[in-house]
């Protein structure tokens, strides 16, 4: 009976450590996700500003215009 109890305590300890490690991974990944969401939002804002600027200026810049023979 004593050996079974020691085995169970050992397994419980191992599982508790594993659970803590997994929790740390999840916390780190959530921080990364939040950071990526913020970056995507900033990039989206920049793209919208560029598109709005092109619409206001009447379309493409003459530098980016495709020559008629293309």
MOGIHU-V309903 format. One record per residue. N is the residue number from 1. PHI is phi in radians with two decimals (999 if undefined). Layout:
# MOGIHU-V309903
((N & PHI) (N & PHI))
This chain:
# MOGIHU-V309903
((1 & 999) (2 & -1.11) (3 & -1.16) (4 & -1.11) (5 & -1.13) (6 & -1.12) (7 & -1.08) (8 & -1.11) (9 & -1.12) (10 & -1.14) (11 & -1.11) (12 & -1.08) (13 & -1.09) (14 & -1.08) (15 & -1.14) (16 & -1.13) (17 & -1.11) (18 & -1.10) (19 & -1.08) (20 & -1.11) (21 & -1.10) (22 & -1.11) (23 & -1.08) (24 & -1.10) (25 & -1.13) (26 & -1.09) (27 & -1.09) (28 & -1.10) (29 & -1.15) (30 & -1.14) (31 & -1.10) (32 & -1.13) (33 & -1.07) (34 & -1.06) (35 & -1.12) (36 & -1.15) (37 & -1.07) (38 & -1.12) (39 & -1.11) (40 & -1.10) (41 & -1.10) (42 & -1.14) (43 & -1.13) (44 & -1.06) (45 & -1.09) (46 & -1.12) (47 & -1.12) (48 & -1.11) (49 & -1.11) (50 & -1.12) (51 & -1.10) (52 & -1.07) (53 & -1.11) (54 & -1.22) (55 & -1.16) (56 & -1.19) (57 & -1.41) (58 & 1.60) (59 & 2.08) (60 & -1.37) (61 & -1.22) (62 & -1.12) (63 & -1.16) (64 & -1.66) (65 & -1.25) (66 & -1.45) (67 & -1.04) (68 & -1.07) (69 & -1.31) (70 & -1.58))
